[in-house]
Amino acid sequence: MVVSEKLDAFFTEKMKEYPTQRSFLVPMLLYTQDELGHLSEEAIAYIAEKVDLSELEIRNVISYYSMLITKPRGKYHVQVCTNISCMLRGAEEIFEHCKERLGIGHKQTTPDGRFSLEEVECIGACSWAPAMQVNYDFHEGLTAEGVDEVLEQCRRK
């Protein structure tokens, strides 16, 4: 089985709460990605069968949502917002600082697989710009020193 038995059982039960199996597709993709780290070929085939859709239909949904990925990324996925509010408060410098500190560029992963970096359009933290997200944790009002502290915390884990 591609996903754990526990996750498969969760999907089976949860799908009963939705009007159609397709209605639960995006949450299934997110849960699967969280468990596996990305949406592999096998995962796409599994989900297509589970919700009775073609693999192409699953891929179309994956390609629409930027948070869904088909290739592995780092254990710590650093997303730096460079949309207008963050940009006006120094986000481009924050992104450049991340690139320098991590030694990688946009949508790249460090050779050890620990970090990946992505420039994103918006993470919904405009009032606290500049901001970045590491996995599901938000960091706002950033400075270069703040970025270094966040990255160091990740390295120590």
C-alpha positions as CSV (number, residue, x, y, z in Angstrom):
1,M,0.0,0.0,0.0
2,V,1.2,3.5,-0.8
3,V,0.0,5.3,2.3
4,S,-0.2,3.8,5.8
5,E,-3.2,1.6,6.7
6,K,-4.2,4.2,9.2
7,L,-4.4,7.0,6.6
8,D,-6.2,4.7,4.1
9,A,-8.8,3.9,6.8
10,F,-9.1,7.6,7.6
11,F,-9.8,8.3,3.9
12,T,-12.4,5.6,3.7
13,E,-14.3,6.9,6.7
14,K,-13.9,10.6,5.9
15,M,-15.1,10.2,2.3
16,K,-18.5,9.1,3.7
17,E,-19.0,12.6,5.0
18,Y,-18.8,14.2,1.5
19,P,-21.5,14.4,-1.2
20,T,-19.1,12.9,-3.8
21,Q,-15.7,11.2,-3.4
22,R,-14.2,14.0,-5.5
23,S,-15.2,16.5,-2.9
24,F,-12.5,15.1,-0.6
25,L,-9.8,15.1,-3.2
26,V,-7.7,18.1,-2.1
27,P,-7.7,17.1,1.5
28,M,-6.6,13.6,0.5
29,L,-3.8,15.0,-1.6
30,L,-2.6,17.2,1.3
31,Y,-2.8,14.3,3.8
32,T,-0.9,12.0,1.4
33,Q,1.7,14.7,0.8
34,D,2.2,15.2,4.5
35,E,2.7,11.5,5.0
36,L,4.9,10.8,2.0
37,G,6.7,14.2,1.6
38,H,5.4,14.6,-2.0
39,L,2.8,13.1,-4.4
40,S,4.6,10.3,-6.1
41,E,3.5,8.4,-9.2
42,E,2.2,5.6,-6.9
43,A,0.4,8.0,-4.7
44,I,-1.4,9.6,-7.7
45,A,-2.5,6.2,-8.9
46,Y,-3.7,5.2,-5.4
47,I,-5.7,8.4,-5.0
48,A,-7.2,8.1,-8.6
49,E,-8.4,4.6,-7.8
50,K,-9.7,5.6,-4.3
51,V,-11.8,8.5,-5.7
52,D,-12.6,6.8,-9.0
53,L,-11.0,9.5,-11.2
54,S,-8.3,9.2,-13.9
55,E,-4.7,9.9,-13.0
56,L,-4.9,12.8,-15.5
57,E,-7.7,14.4,-13.5
58,I,-5.6,14.0,-10.3
59,R,-2.6,15.6,-12.0
60,N,-4.8,18.5,-13.2
61,V,-5.8,19.3,-9.6
62,I,-2.2,18.9,-8.4
63,S,-0.9,21.3,-11.1
64,Y,-3.5,23.9,-10.1
65,Y,-2.5,24.2,-6.4
66,S,1.0,25.4,-5.8
67,M,1.2,23.8,-2.4
68,L,0.9,20.3,-3.9
69,I,4.2,18.9,-5.2
70,T,5.3,15.8,-7.1
71,K,9.0,16.0,-6.3
72,P,10.6,15.7,-2.8
73,R,11.6,18.8,-1.1
74,G,13.6,19.6,2.0
75,K,12.6,18.5,5.5
76,Y,12.2,22.3,6.1
77,H,10.4,24.0,3.3
78,V,11.2,27.7,3.5
79,Q,8.7,29.9,1.7
80,V,9.4,33.7,1.5
81,C,6.6,35.9,0.5
82,T,7.6,38.6,-2.0
83,N,4.2,40.0,-2.8
84,I,3.7,43.8,-2.6
85,S,3.3,44.3,1.2
86,C,6.3,42.1,2.0
87,M,8.3,43.4,-0.9
88,L,7.8,47.0,0.3
89,R,9.2,46.0,3.7
90,G,12.3,44.2,2.5
91,A,11.2,40.7,1.3
92,E,13.5,40.6,-1.7
93,E,16.4,41.2,0.6
94,I,15.1,38.4,2.9
95,F,14.8,36.1,0.0
96,E,18.3,36.9,-1.2
97,H,19.6,36.3,2.3
98,C,17.9,32.9,2.4
99,K,19.5,32.0,-0.9
100,E,22.9,33.0,0.4
101,R,22.6,31.2,3.8
102,L,21.2,28.0,2.3
103,G,23.3,28.0,-0.9
104,I,20.3,27.3,-3.1
105,G,17.8,29.2,-5.3
106,H,14.1,29.2,-5.9
107,K,12.5,25.8,-5.8
108,Q,15.8,24.1,-5.0
109,T,16.8,21.8,-2.2
110,T,20.0,21.6,-0.3
111,P,22.2,18.6,-1.1
112,D,21.6,17.1,2.3
113,G,17.8,17.3,1.8
114,R,17.4,19.4,4.9
115,F,16.1,22.7,3.3
116,S,14.2,23.7,0.2
117,L,13.5,27.3,-0.7
118,E,10.7,28.9,-2.6
119,E,9.6,32.5,-3.4
120,V,5.9,32.7,-3.0
121,E,3.2,35.3,-3.9
122,C,1.4,35.5,-0.6
123,I,1.2,33.8,2.7
124,G,-1.5,36.1,4.2
125,A,0.7,37.9,6.6
126,C,0.6,41.3,5.0
127,S,0.2,43.2,8.3
128,W,3.4,41.6,9.7
129,A,5.6,41.9,6.6
130,P,8.1,40.7,5.6
131,A,7.1,37.2,6.3
132,M,8.1,33.6,5.6
133,Q,6.7,30.2,6.3
134,V,8.8,27.2,7.3
135,N,6.6,24.1,6.8
136,Y,3.4,25.2,8.7
137,D,5.1,27.8,11.0
138,F,4.9,31.5,10.2
139,H,7.6,34.0,10.9
140,E,6.8,37.7,10.6
141,G,8.5,41.1,10.9
142,L,11.7,39.5,9.6
143,T,15.2,40.8,9.5
144,A,18.3,39.0,8.3
145,E,19.2,38.2,11.9
146,G,15.7,36.8,12.4
147,V,16.0,34.6,9.4
148,D,19.4,33.3,10.7
149,E,17.7,32.4,14.0
150,V,14.9,30.5,12.4
151,L,17.2,28.5,10.1
152,E,19.5,27.7,13.1
153,Q,16.5,26.5,15.1
154,C,15.7,24.1,12.2
155,R,19.3,22.9,12.0
156,R,19.3,22.1,15.7
157,K,16.2,19.9,15.4
